[in-house]
Amino acid sequence: MKKYIITLTIICTLLFQTNAQTSSKDSKTSGTSTSSGGTTVTDILNRAGSLLGGAGGSDILNNAQLEGGMRDALTQCLTNGTNSVAVKDGFFKNIAIKILFPKEAANVESTCRKFGFNSICDQSIEKFNLAAEDASSKAKPIFANALKQMTIKDVSAILLGADNSCTEYFKKTTTAQLTTEFSPVVNNSLSTVGATQAWALLMKNYNKIPFVKPVNVDLGQYVTGKAIDGLFYMIAKEELKVRQNISSRSTPLMKDVFNWVDKHKSGIK
């Protein structure tokens, strides 16, 4: 484990040095072009391997193989994760991500069920999930754009990072845009499938009950947030499959890249 941390430290240092050298070169050659292709991920990992006494050095893949395998893996995780939720019952019948009542409205549900409004509660939950399933189809182009924006530093961090490093990268880079794209779809879906109306009816009946404290929840914002959480939960599961199960590596390049990662990590624990 200690050597693994040292490896990552070396890689980060080399990345920093590369960026600094590039910035220096750019400042000296402003207005001119260079024939140099720049330092690649492979160059950095090869140098790190050399500093560690050969771990991951001579048998590392070339840059094209590395980037191709990583792109295959990322595309598979994002596509499978999105496809698993952007279908009927993708949320509703998945207990891990099923959208229930907001915590702030827990008393609303329990009180309404106590007074015989079970069907309204059940219909509301089903419609929350339908809206999330509908909105999830908007994720694919956002992820495709994020893939194009990845840098050498991003690829390196994901390749040798934790089992959820891919998921965390896309969570960090796409959540804001996903929220923007999901919100109108969720609100429209909530209205179309009758969730907005069911929620309003539920609140109306709840507020008729003597001595209850009114609850104010932005239903669209709540469902949008839960939809994004559920989407990333499923992407994380897909990423774990690729990292831990050889059979989940569906292309030759994926097999080559992650077989190397397995060998590299096992050699530096």
C-alpha positions in Angstrom: 0.0 0.0 0.0 2.9 2.4 0.9 4.5 1.8 -2.4 1.2 2.3 -4.2 1.0 5.8 -2.6 4.5 6.5 -3.6 3.7 5.5 -7.2 0.8 7.9 -7.3 2.9 10.6 -5.8 5.6 10.2 -8.4 3.0 10.2 -11.2 1.4 13.4 -9.8 4.9 15.0 -9.5 5.7 14.1 -13.1 2.4 15.5 -14.3 3.2 18.8 -12.4 6.6 18.9 -13.9 5.3 18.2 -17.4 2.7 21.0 -17.1 5.3 23.4 -15.8 7.7 22.6 -18.6 4.9 23.0 -21.1 3.9 26.4 -19.7 7.5 27.5 -19.7 7.9 26.4 -23.3 4.7 28.1 -24.3 5.9 31.4 -22.8 9.2 31.2 -24.6 7.7 30.3 -28.0 4.6 32.4 -27.9 3.3 32.9 -31.5 5.2 29.9 -32.9 4.3 26.3 -33.4 6.2 23.2 -32.2 6.7 19.8 -33.9 6.8 18.1 -30.5 3.8 16.0 -29.7 4.1 16.7 -26.0 4.4 14.3 -23.1 1.8 11.5 -23.2 0.3 9.4 -20.4 2.5 6.5 -21.5 5.6 8.7 -21.2 4.6 9.6 -17.6 3.8 6.1 -16.5 7.0 4.8 -18.1 9.0 7.4 -16.2 7.2 6.5 -13.0 7.9 2.8 -13.6 11.6 3.5 -14.1 11.8 5.5 -10.9 10.2 2.6 -9.1 12.8 0.2 -10.4 10.9 -1.1 -13.4 7.4 -1.7 -12.0 5.1 -1.1 -14.9 7.9 0.0 -17.1 8.9 -2.0 -20.2 5.6 -3.9 -20.5 3.4 -0.8 -20.5 1.0 -0.3 -23.4 1.6 2.4 -26.0 -0.4 5.6 -25.8 -3.0 4.6 -28.4 -3.7 1.3 -26.7 -4.0 3.0 -23.3 -6.3 5.7 -24.4 -8.4 3.3 -26.5 -8.8 0.9 -23.7 -9.8 3.6 -21.2 -12.3 5.1 -23.6 -13.8 1.6 -24.2 -14.1 1.1 -20.4 -15.6 4.5 -19.7 -18.1 4.3 -22.5 -19.2 0.9 -21.3 -19.7 2.0 -17.7 -21.6 5.1 -18.7 -23.7 3.4 -21.3 -24.7 0.4 -19.2 -25.3 2.5 -16.1 -27.6 4.9 -18.0 -29.4 2.1 -19.9 -30.2 0.4 -16.6 -32.2 3.3 -15.3 -33.5 5.0 -18.4 -36.2 2.3 -18.9 -39.6 1.5 -17.3 -39.1 0.3 -13.7 -35.3 1.1 -13.9 -35.8 3.1 -10.7 -39.1 1.8 -9.4 -38.1 -1.9 -9.2 -34.5 -1.3 -8.1 -34.6 -1.2 -4.3 -31.2 0.4 -4.1 -32.2 3.5 -6.0 -36.0 3.5 -5.7 -37.2 7.1 -5.0 -39.3 7.2 -1.9 -40.8 10.1 0.0 -38.4 12.9 1.0 -37.2 12.6 4.5 -38.8 16.0 5.3 -42.1 14.5 4.3 -41.8 11.2 6.2 -44.5 12.3 8.6 -46.7 13.2 5.6 -46.6 9.7 4.4 -47.0 7.9 7.7 -49.9 10.2 8.7 -51.7 9.9 5.4 -51.3 6.1 5.4 -52.7 6.1 9.0 -55.8 7.9 7.7 -56.3 5.6 4.8 -54.6 7.3 1.9 -52.4 4.4 1.0 -53.2 4.4 -2.7 -52.3 8.1 -3.1 -49.0 7.5 -1.4 -48.2 4.5 -3.5 -49.2 6.3 -6.7 -47.0 9.3 -5.8 -43.9 7.0 -5.2 -44.5 5.2 -8.5 -44.7 8.5 -10.4 -41.6 9.9 -8.8 -39.7 7.0 -10.3 -41.3 7.3 -13.7 -40.1 10.9 -13.9 -36.5 9.8 -13.0 -36.6 7.1 -15.6 -37.8 9.5 -18.2 -35.1 12.1 -17.4 -32.2 9.7 -17.4 -32.3 9.4 -21.1 -30.8 12.9 -21.3 -27.5 11.8 -19.7 -25.8 10.1 -22.7 -24.9 13.2 -24.7 -23.7 15.0 -21.5 -21.4 12.0 -20.7 -20.2 11.9 -24.3 -19.1 15.5 -24.2 -17.4 15.0 -20.8 -15.4 12.1 -22.4 -14.1 14.4 -25.1 -12.9 16.9 -22.5 -10.7 14.5 -20.5 -7.1 15.4 -20.1 -3.9 13.3 -19.6 -4.1 14.1 -15.9 -7.7 12.9 -15.7 -7.0 9.6 -17.5 -4.0 8.9 -15.3 -6.0 9.5 -12.1 -8.8 7.2 -13.2 -6.5 4.5 -14.5 -4.6 4.0 -11.3 -7.3 5.4 -8.9 -9.8 3.9 -6.6 -12.5 1.5 -7.8 -15.0 4.4 -8.2 -12.6 7.0 -9.6 -14.3 7.0 -13.0 -17.7 7.6 -11.3 -16.3 10.3 -9.1 -14.7 12.1 -12.1 -18.0 12.2 -14.0 -19.9 13.1 -10.9 -17.6 16.1 -10.5 -17.7 17.2 -14.1 -21.3 16.5 -15.1 -23.6 17.0 -12.1 -24.2 20.7 -12.7 -25.2 20.0 -16.4 -27.2 16.9 -15.5 -29.2 19.0 -13.0 -29.8 21.6 -15.7 -30.9 19.1 -18.3 -32.9 16.8 -15.9 -34.9 19.5 -14.1 -37.3 20.5 -16.9 -37.7 16.9 -18.0 -38.5 15.8 -14.4 -40.9 18.6 -13.9 -42.7 17.9 -17.2 -42.7 14.1 -16.4 -44.1 14.7 -12.9 -46.9 16.7 -14.5 -47.5 14.3 -17.4 -47.6 11.1 -15.3 -49.8 12.8 -12.7 -47.2 13.0 -9.9 -47.6 16.8 -9.4 -51.3 16.3 -9.1 -51.0 13.3 -6.8 -48.5 15.2 -4.6 -50.9 18.3 -4.5 -53.8 16.0 -3.5 -51.7 14.3 -0.9 -50.6 17.7 0.6 -54.2 18.9 0.5 -55.4 15.9 2.5 -52.5 16.1 4.8 -53.0 19.7 5.6 -56.7 19.0 6.5 -55.5 16.9 9.4 -55.7 18.9 12.7 -52.5 20.0 14.4 -50.1 18.8 11.6 -47.0 21.0 10.8 -47.0 22.0 7.1 -44.2 20.6 5.0 -42.7 22.5 2.0 -40.7 20.3 -0.4 -39.7 21.3 -3.9 -40.8 18.0 -5.5 -39.0 18.6 -8.9 -35.7 19.5 -7.2 -36.0 16.5 -4.9 -36.7 14.0 -7.7 -34.0 15.5 -9.9 -31.4 15.1 -7.2 -32.4 11.5 -6.5 -32.4 10.6 -10.2 -28.8 11.8 -10.5 -27.8 10.0 -7.4 -29.4 6.8 -8.7 -27.7 7.2 -12.1 -24.2 7.5 -10.5 -24.9 4.6 -8.2 -25.5 2.3 -11.2 -22.4 3.7 -13.0 -20.3 2.9 -10.0 -21.6 -0.7 -10.1 -20.6 -1.0 -13.7 -17.1 0.5 -13.0 -16.6 -2.0 -10.2 -17.4 -4.9 -12.6 -14.8 -3.8 -15.1 -12.1 -3.3 -12.4 -12.8 -6.6 -10.5 -14.1 -9.0 -13.1 -12.1 -9.9 -16.2 -15.2 -11.2 -17.9 -16.7 -7.7 -17.8 -13.9 -6.3 -20.0 -15.7 -6.5 -23.3 -13.0 -5.4 -25.8 -9.4 -6.5 -26.4 -8.1 -3.1 -25.5 -10.0 -3.1 -22.2 -8.6 -6.5 -21.3 -5.0 -5.3 -22.1 -5.3 -2.0 -20.2 -6.9 -3.4 -17.0 -4.8 -6.6 -17.1 -1.8 -4.2 -16.9 -3.5 -2.2 -14.1 -4.1 -5.4 -12.2 -0.5 -6.5 -12.6 0.8 -3.0 -11.7 -1.3 -2.6 -8.5 -0.5 -6.2 -7.3 3.2 -5.5 -7.8 3.2 -2.3 -5.7 1.0 -3.3 -2.7 
